[in-house]
């Protein structure tokens, strides 16, 4: 139980750092969003304020993190600041690709390990059988 509590605390700490990362980098997230959406538009105060209001960045960062974590508990990963679309479908698609890559890598590692150790394991088994007689 102690280990589970430690892992849960570590997970919450990682989620908090990720959620607060835009604030921790000392860059304005609204400026980053503006450049991602409209590379040719100059960053005026009005435009940046409008983006902050639209994305909810004008609020308290801790409250925003709490809202995101609450949504996360309900299965809502949030919406993209750039496209405004839900991020869950893209995340699930990327997860599928990652799991496939992991499975193929694990299979290759097991086949390689088996090929490299088969001779040694057979010798050891032969010597053990001979010693038991």
PyMOL commands that set and color helices and strands:
alter all, ss='L'
color gray80, all
select helices_A, chain A and resi 2-24+29-37+45-55+61-73+88-132
alter helices_A, ss='H'
color red, helices_A
deselect
rebuild
show_as cartoon
